[in-house]
Amino acid sequence: MTQGGTNETRHFRTAVVPAAGLGTRFLPATKTVPKELLPVVDTPGIELVAGEAADSGASRLVIVTSEGKDGVVAHFVEDLVLESKLMASGKSHLLEKVRKAQGLIEVESVVQDEPLGLGHAVSCVESVLDDDEDAIAVLLPDDLVMPRGVLDTMARVRAKRGGSVLCAIDVPKDQVSAYGVFEVEDLPDAVNPDVLKVTGMVEKPKVEDAPSTFAAAGRYLLDRAIFDALRRITPGQGGELQLTDAIALLISEGHPVHVVVHRGSRHDLGNPGGYLRAAVDFALDSEEYGPSLREWLTQRLQQTGQ
Ligand code: G1P
């Protein structure tokens, strides 16, 4: 048995992390540092997502990168010079931190050579899959979905109902235009009321056109049929090949798609505002930094009269 479930329920070995974007919302920091390496307290977002993939039972992480973003994969490579320095100076707690990423999961990368969209990024992975892989997990590194475990529930739903399973969050109506949004139906036989059938999906609709307030939250368990659908879509929202459009195409052809509504918290690391919230949230929970941060924040908020 693996950490994230039995082979019967897991149904996927490969977790895909699209990380080819330019990180323009974080410029100038992302001029030289890939967005996925920015630390949430002391751990890069990509390591948090790799940990979640490993916990869910994936054995391989395929990172989709682009030119200039080699550092994202390098984060998972053993650094013998650094390790021997830490060892020589007896800094075993730091050594443990440094070694964590490389021990999590087997990491490889594929290059997306043109920024043609999330759907295109996912399609770049097909060539490295083994023939017997029926499904892949996709984790968007901008999304931190907590507590971990939604992929386990999604895998159980796929084992029961087949097809593809996505993670949804219920967002305020005025925010739907930032997301892929689901049209859903209740399942009469659902034991878990947070599992819904998806009857349609639209990328970043106008508020008045949104079919619901259930939005895609960056976790997908996709049947291999997605690759064929990705070959058949044309550029959509923003002129990009959208993963949402390939999923909508599959739904229109009768492929079963369900969502698991995640009721926990979620951070958006894709913009400085969301990233800061994630950092503060994690830091408040940290034994090392939590107490003094709490004290300082309280004083700071009093000073500004908030
Ligand atoms: C992407 C997806 C969107 C999803 C969102 C979640 O959009 O295209 O469907 O809801 O991630 O974060 P992006 O935020 O990359 O524009």
Residues whose N, C-alpha, C, O or C-beta is under 5 A from the ligand:
A	BS01	G1P	L118 D143 A178 Y179 G180 A216 A217 G218 T244
